[in-house]
Amino acid sequence: MSARVWLLIYAAALLAATLVHDPYWLGGTLLVAVIASGRDRWRLVRRTVCAVVMFNGVVSLGYALVAGLRGEFSPAYLLLINLRVLLMVYLGFWFVSRVNLLQALAFSPTLSFLATLACGQGLALKRMVDDYQQAFRSRNLEPPDMRTRLRHAATQGADLLDKALHGATETTQAMRSRGFFDDPA
C-alpha cells in the first residue's frame, strides 16, 4: 500500500479512538495493534510507555486529586483516558516506524514543507540534548547525586524550550515574509 493510504488509515484509527468510550474496546484495539505490529512490538511498547508515563502520570494524579476533592473520582474514566492515550501514541509510533511521513504528505506541498520544518526542529533539539548529556558526563568525575541531575535537567529543559520558541518564532517570521500565511499580520 502507498504511504498516502497508510496515512488515511492512521487518521481514521485516531478518529475512531477518540469516538470509542468503552475501555474494553480501547484495550482490545491496543492489544490487536501490539500483536499486529510484529517483531517491533516490544520496542514500540517501550517507546510508548516511556513517552506516556510521565505526562499521563501527572495528568492522572491531577485528575485524581481534583476529582477526589470534589467527590467525583471515576476510576473507569481514568482508565479510559489512559488507554486512549496509550493507543493513540502506540499507533503514532507504529505509523512513523513503517511509513515515510514525507512521502505520505507528498500530495500537499504545504504539509510536506511543514513536516520538513518540524523534522528539522526535532533533529536540532535532539542534537542539543545529546550535547548537553555529553557535557554533563564530561564535567562529573563521579556519578552526580539526584539534586545535581534534577538541576541539570531543569536547566536543559528551560534551554530547550527557549531554543524551540526562538526557532518557531524565526521560522514563522520567515514564512510570513515569503507569503506562506494568508492571514493579515
CORBEL-V856529 format. One record per residue. RES is the residue in one small letter. SS is DSSP state (H for helix, E for strand, C for the rest). BURIAL is I if it has 9 or more other C-alpha atoms within 8 Angstrom, else O. D_FIRST is the distance of its C-alpha to the first C-alpha in whole Angstrom. Layout:
RES|SS|BURIAL|D_FIRST, RES|SS|BURIAL|D_FIRST
//
This chain:
m|C|O|0, s|C|O|4, a|H|I|7, r|H|I|8, v|H|I|6, w|H|I|7, l|H|I|10, l|H|O|11, i|H|O|11, y|H|I|13, a|H|O|15, a|H|O|16, a|H|O|16, l|H|I|19, l|H|O|21, a|H|O|21, a|H|I|22, t|H|O|25, l|H|O|26, v|C|O|26, h|C|O|30, d|C|O|30, p|H|I|30, y|H|O|30, w|H|O|26, l|H|I|25, g|H|I|27, g|H|O|25, t|H|I|22, l|H|I|22, l|H|O|23, v|H|O|20, a|H|I|18, v|H|I|20, i|H|O|20, a|H|O|16, s|C|I|16, g|H|O|17, r|H|O|20, d|H|O|19, r|H|I|21, w|H|O|24, r|H|O|24, l|H|I|21, v|H|I|24, r|H|O|27, r|H|I|25, t|H|I|25, v|H|I|29, c|H|O|30, a|H|O|28, v|H|I|30, v|H|O|33, m|H|O|35, f|H|O|34, n|H|I|34, g|H|I|37, v|H|O|39, v|H|O|37, s|H|I|38, l|H|O|42, g|H|O|42, y|H|I|41, a|H|I|43, l|H|O|46, v|H|O|46, a|H|I|45, g|H|I|48, l|H|O|51, r|H|O|50, g|C|O|50, e|C|O|46, f|C|I|45, s|C|O|42, p|H|O|40, a|H|O|38, y|H|O|36, l|H|I|36, l|H|I|34, l|H|I|32, i|H|O|31, n|H|I|31, l|H|I|28, r|H|I|26, v|H|I|27, l|H|I|26, l|H|I|23, m|H|I|21, v|H|I|22, y|H|I|20, l|H|I|17, g|H|I|18, f|H|I|18, w|H|I|15, f|H|I|13, v|H|I|15, s|H|O|15, r|H|O|11, v|C|I|10, n|C|I|12, l|H|I|14, l|H|I|15, q|H|I|12, a|H|I|11, l|C|I|15, a|C|I|15, f|C|O|15, s|C|O|19, p|H|O|21, t|H|O|23, l|H|I|20, s|H|I|19, f|H|O|23, l|H|O|24, a|H|I|21, t|H|I|23, l|H|O|26, a|H|O|25, c|H|O|24, g|H|O|27, q|H|I|29, g|H|O|28, l|H|O|28, a|H|O|32, l|H|I|32, k|H|O|31, r|H|O|33, m|H|I|36, v|H|I|36, d|H|O|36, d|H|O|39, y|H|I|41, q|H|O|40, q|H|O|41, a|H|O|44, f|H|I|45, r|H|O|45, s|H|O|47, r|C|O|50, n|C|O|50, l|C|O|52, e|C|O|52, p|C|O|49, p|C|O|50, d|C|O|51, m|H|O|49, r|H|O|50, t|H|O|50, r|H|I|46, l|H|O|46, r|H|O|48, h|H|I|45, a|H|O|42, a|H|O|44, t|H|O|45, q|H|I|41, g|H|O|40, a|H|O|42, d|H|O|41, l|H|I|38, l|H|O|38, d|H|O|40, k|H|I|38, a|H|I|35, l|H|O|37, h|H|O|39, g|H|I|36, a|H|O|34, t|H|O|37, e|H|O|37, t|H|O|34, t|H|O|35, q|H|O|38, a|H|O|36, m|H|I|33, r|H|I|36, s|H|O|38, r|C|O|36, g|C|O|35, f|C|O|32, f|C|O|33, d|C|O|35, d|C|O|37, p|C|O|40, a|C|O|41
//
